[in-house]
Amino acid sequence: MLFSHIPRVRLLDDPTPLEPARRYGQQIGCPGLWLKRDDVMPLGLGGNKVRSLEFWLGEALEQQADVVLVAGLPPSNLCRLTAAACCKLGLRCIVVHNASGPEERPGGNSRLNDLMGVERLYCGPVDEWKRAEFVEETARELRAQGHKPYIVGDPVTGALGYVAAAGELLQQAEQKQLDLGHVFISASAGPTETGLLFGLHLFSPDVVLHLVSVEYEERVFWPICQRIYQGLAEKLGVSPGIGPRENARFDGGFLGEGYAKPTPECVQAMERLARAEGVFVDTTYNAKVLAGLEDAGRRGIAEGGTLFWHTGGVPSLFG
Ligand SMILES: *Cc1c(COP(=O)(O)O)cnc(C)c1O
């Protein structure tokens, strides 16, 4: 088995739903549209990070860590879900935010963190490199006190969750007689989309993966993706035989002014999906992917079995 030599802790017992979105699909020129609902999970309101956390926290438990460190901005889905998984496993969790202090108007994820009583540190409004140094320093201090800290975030380990998810999807698609041609997902820091790309290339190389950027330009994205892809091949001891850019389309046209800045077309797309299907998306990640999907629908690109991979993040709508 692909993952038998890799530590993993189960946080998700069952596959997430795979369901048709007929009304929305009709409206946007993708009549064969399906949704993969990673926003629907039992733990902590769900999201893509749960799949990565199975491998990150699997590693933490294997190393007998007694405290887990995770970093992000205050609205981070990763921080909320790491805290939730640590609650479930009985592990101490410390969240580091690169902000000066608690948000003046706490968003949904901050409120959920409060509810879980998670320990939080603020390292000031610095960039993610400075934040990573602060996390390392905190880990050193914890070690000096006799603790065993584990830092969440290694991108290759995190990507394993979506290699596994590709297998889950293909099995479900077969059961539901969905003949998959195109998959749409957000392109951001890399682990999720690269894991999925690796898994699809390994198990079903004809499927085209559309990576709709919500963070980086193409020239920044591919080297990150390439490194993770290579790291997966080394870690798993298998290689898909084709490179990451084959049957993958990067789409940088829906980012707007940048990460977490909503665009008019993404807001329209999120409203259309809500009104047609009763399904909600966030504006940082998934609404921009929907805007890209709608454009592909208009251009007649996404014909046949098309899938939108909902990665979660809905709590950010509140607050
Ligand atoms: C983190 C996140 C992503 C992006 O995942 P990466 O692996 O960083 O690319 C997408 N959607 C949601 C809801 C997220 O929280």
PDBQT file of the ligand as one rigid body, heavy atoms in Angstrom, charges set to zero:
ROOT
HETATM    1  C1  LIG A 401      -5.516  26.578   3.111  1.00  0.00    +0.000 C 
HETATM    2  C2  LIG A 401      -6.686  26.565   2.244  1.00  0.00    +0.000 A 
HETATM    3  C3  LIG A 401      -6.571  26.380   0.857  1.00  0.00    +0.000 A 
HETATM    4  C4  LIG A 401      -5.256  26.288   0.146  1.00  0.00    +0.000 C 
HETATM    5  O1  LIG A 401      -4.547  25.141   0.445  1.00  0.00    +0.000 OA
HETATM    6  P1  LIG A 401      -3.006  25.086   0.085  1.00  0.00    +0.000 P 
HETATM    7  O2  LIG A 401      -2.610  23.699   0.372  1.00  0.00    +0.000 OA
HETATM    8  O3  LIG A 401      -2.341  26.080   0.989  1.00  0.00    +0.000 OA
HETATM    9  O4  LIG A 401      -2.863  25.479  -1.329  1.00  0.00    +0.000 OA
HETATM   10  C5  LIG A 401      -7.724  26.317   0.094  1.00  0.00    +0.000 A 
HETATM   11  N1  LIG A 401      -8.942  26.433   0.664  1.00  0.00    +0.000 NA
HETATM   12  C6  LIG A 401      -9.100  26.627   1.990  1.00  0.00    +0.000 A 
HETATM   13  C7  LIG A 401     -10.476  26.766   2.524  1.00  0.00    +0.000 C 
HETATM   14  C8  LIG A 401      -7.987  26.690   2.832  1.00  0.00    +0.000 A 
HETATM   15  O5  LIG A 401      -8.140  26.873   4.145  1.00  0.00    +0.000 OA
ENDROOT
TORSDOF 0
